[in-house]
Structure formats: C-alpha cells, structure tokens
Amino acid sequence: MAKAELKTNKKTAFEDSSSLKGTLMSVFFLGIFLVVTWVGVYFLFLDRF
C-alpha cells in the first residue's frame, strides 16, 4: 500500500521584507502639502474678504 504524503506549504516566517517607510513618508509629505495649500487659500480668502 502506498504511503500518503502530507504536503503542507505553511510559511512560519513572514517573508515579505519590503519596507513601507517610503510610502509613509510620501503620504506625510502629501498631507502636509494639502494642509499648507488649504491654509494658504484660507488666508488668501481672508485677505480679500
């Protein structure tokens, strides 16, 4: 009788070594840019009001 082999492809370690620090910094810079833009437009509106 043939032996049944139990094949498991479980990965015990997290193998994705990509870093998301660049993505985080890009999002922070985009957020800061948007806030500075909105504040600038708001003060421009107040100046012309």
Protein Blocks (a to p, Z undefined) as FASTA:
>chain_A
ZZdddddfbdfbdfbfbdfklmmmmmmmmmmmmmmmmmmmmmmmmmmZZ
